[in-house]
Amino acid sequence: MIDYIKPGCPYQNAYIERFNGTYRDDVLDFYIFNNLNEVKQITEDWIELYNTERPHDSLNDMTPLEYRNAA
C-alpha cells in the first residue's frame, strides 16, 4: 500500500520535502534544459556534488562522504 502525503505538507515527510526543495533550487530553477538527456546529466553531476562536496546542516556541516568516513 502506498501512503500519499498532501502536496506542500513538509511535516508529513520532511526529509523528502527538504531534498526536493534543494533539488528544485539548485537544479530545476537554475538551468534551462534542451532535452531529457541534459536533465539526466546535470542531475547526475549534482548528485555527485551533493553527496561528496556539499556540507549538510544535519551532518554538522560535513559532507555525507566526510560523515560516513568519520563514523
Number of C-alpha atoms within 10 A of each C-alpha: 3 4 5 8 11 10 8 8 10 13 10 13 12 11 10 11 16 12 11 13 12 13 17 12 12 14 15 16 9 10 12 10 11 8 8 9 10 13 16 11 11 16 16 12 11 16 14 12 13 18 14 15 14 16 18 14 9 9 12 9 12 17 20 18 14 15 15 10 8 8 5
